[in-house]
Amino acid sequence: MTDPKPVIAVLGGTGHEGGGLARRWARAGYPVFLGSRDGAKAAAKAAELPGGKARGGDNLAAAQAGEIVVLTVPWSAQLATLKSVAPALEGKILVDVTVPLVPPKVSRVQLPAEDSAVVAAQNLLGPGVKVVSAFQNVSAHVLLDDDATVDCDVLVCGDDEAAREAVVQLARAGGMRAYQAGPLANSVAAEALTSILIFLNRRYKVPGSGIRLTGLPDNS
C-alpha cells in the first residue's frame, strides 16, 4: 500500500507560473487546491486542470487545505499574502517561488534588503513554518505546455533537509530535474538568475531559457 499524495495548495494559482505548476502536479495525480484573491476565479481555473479532482477557493482556504503550500504571487504581493494566511501555514512546508523583480527593469538583478525575498518570508513566518525556495528559474511558458520537456534544473534551498527533499520529489513528479542547493540563504542565487534568464529570453528571442547543472547524476 502506498502513502497517499499530499494536498498541494498553490497560492496565486490562477497566474501563469502557479497555474503551470498546478497543472503538472494534477497530471501526476496530486490533489491540488488553487488559491487566489478571487475564490470564484480559482474554482473556475481548478475545473480546467487534468484529473477532475482539483479544487479552488480564496488563498486562506487554499492554505488551510494544503499539506504543502506553494506561493506563486508577484514580489509586490508576497509578504501581504503571507500575512493573510500565516496561521494556516504553521507546521507546514511553504515553497516560495518569489523573485524580486522590479518593473519595468525586470532583466536587471535588484535584490531586497534581506538579499533574498524568500529569506524575508522565513523571517516573517518564523521557525514554525519550513520555508523552501524553488522553481524561480522555470519558465511558465514551458510549464503550461503539456507536450513540453522542462529543459531547466530546479535549485531547492531551505534550512530543513527533509523539507528540501520533499520539494525535490515534487519537482520530479512535475517532470523536472531538481537538486538540493543548500540553506535558504542560497536562494539569493536562484532569485538573481531569473533576471538574467529574462534578459537572455529578450536578447535571443526565445520563450523560456533555463539552467542546467553539469557533473551531477540525473535526478529526474
N, C-alpha and C positions, 0 to 999 in steps of 0.2 A: 504494500500500500504506500503510495507516495504522499508526501505532505502537500496540502492544498497551497496553491499560489497565493501570495499576499495581495490584498487590495491595494492598487496603486492609484493615489489621488493626484491629479495634475491641476495645480492652481494656475490660472491663466490658460486653461486647456482649450479655449476657443481660438487662441492665436496660432500662428504657423508652427513655431517650434514646439509648443506644448501639444498641439494637435497632431503633429508628426510623430512625436514620441508615443503619445497615447495610441495612435493607430498601430504602431509596430508592436506595442505590448498587447493590445487587444488581439492582433493576429496571432501572437504567441500563446494565447489562451489565458492571459492575466485578466482578472476582474478589474475594470478601470472605472474611476469616478472622475468626471470632468468638473472642474470648478471655474467660476467666473464671477465678476461683479454682477452679471445678469444671469440669474439662475435659469431662466427660461431659455436663454440662448445656449447655455451649456447643455441643457437637457436635449435640445434640438440637435446639437452637434454630436452628442453621445449616441443618438439614434442612428447616426450615419456611420459609426465605427463598425468594423467587422465583428462577427460573432453574435451580435444582437443582445449582448449582456451588459453593455456599458450603461452607466447612469450619469446623470448630470444634475447640478444644483449650484448654489452660490459657493463662494470659496470656503466659508466656515463649514458648511455641510460636507464639502469635499474633505477638508482637513479632519473633520471628526470621523468620517467613514474610512479614510485611508490608513493602512498599516505602514506604508511608506508613502511619504508626501513629496511631490516634486514641484518646485517653484519655477515657473517659466514666464514671469511678468517682466516688463521693462525695468531697468535700474531705477527710474524715477518713481516707480510704484513698489519697489522691493520691500523696503522697511515698513511702509504703511500697511501693506498686505500682511506681512508677518505679524505686526502688532495686532491686527484684527483677528488673527486665528491662533495666536500664541498658546492659549491654554489647551487647545486641541492637539498641539504638537508635542506636548510633554511625554517623554518616554519613547518617542518615535525617531525614525531616521528622516531627516529632511534633506532631499537632494536639491541643491540650489544651482540653477543654470545661469544665474545672473552675470551679465557682462557690463562693466561700467562704460557704456557708450554715451557720448555727449553730442547729440545732433547740433549742427549738421556735420561736424568733423568726426564722423564715426570711424574713419580709417586712420585716425591718429590715436595712439595709446594715451589715455587720460585716467590715471588711477586715482581712487579716492584717498582720503586722509589715512585710512587704515591700511592702505596699499591694496587690499583685496575687498571686493564687495561681499564675498561670501564670508570672510572673517568678520566683517561688520554684522552679518546675520547671526553668526555664532555668539558674538558679544552681546547682541540684543536678546537672544533667546536663553542664554545661559547653559550650564552643563547638563541640564535635564533633557536637552534635545541633541541628538547626534547629527551634526550638520556635515554634509558631504558635498564637495564641489565636483561637477561632472557635466559633460555634453556641451560645453561652451563652444567647441570648435566644429561641431557637426552642423552642416547646412540644413535648414528647414526644408529647402527645395528638394533635397535628396530624401529626407525622412518621409515626406508626403508622397513620394513616388513608390508605389508598391513594387515596381519592377526594378528599382534602382538598387545597386550594391553600394553600401556606405563605405567609400574609399577614404576613411578618416579614422584614426585611432582616438580612443577616448581616454583622457587623463583623469584619474579618480583620486582626489585628495581629501583627506579627513584625518582627524586626530584619533579615531577609533578604528582599529584594523578590521574588526568584524563588520562594521558598517561599510567600510570601503569595499570589502569583498562582496557584500550583498549587492552593492551598486555595480560592481564589475559583472556579476551574474545577470543583473537586469540589462546591462548593455549587451551582453552576449545574446540574451533572449531576443533582443531587438535587432540582431544581425550585425552587431558591431564588435570589433576588437577593442578590448579595454584592458588597462593596466593600472595597478595601484601606483600612485605617483607621490606618496609621502604625505606629510602632515598638511593640515588645512592652509597653513601659511604659503605652501607651494601653489595654491590656487592662483596666485598673482600671475604666474607664468601662463596658465591656460587662458585667463581673462585677457591678458595683454595680447596673446596670439590672435584673438578674434579680430581685433582691429587690423592686424597685419593681413589676415586672410581676406577681410573686406577690401583692403587695398589691392590685393592680388586679383580678386574677382573683377574689380573695376579695370585694373591695368591690362589684364589679359583677356577680358571679356568672356569670363566663364561663370556659370551659375553657382558653383559650390566647391572651391578649393578646400583641401584638408591637409592634415599632417599624418605622416607615417613614421613609426619608430622602427629602427633597424637593430639587428643583432639580438632580438628577443624572440622567444618561442611564440608561435601563432596562438593567440589567446582569443579564439572566436568559436 
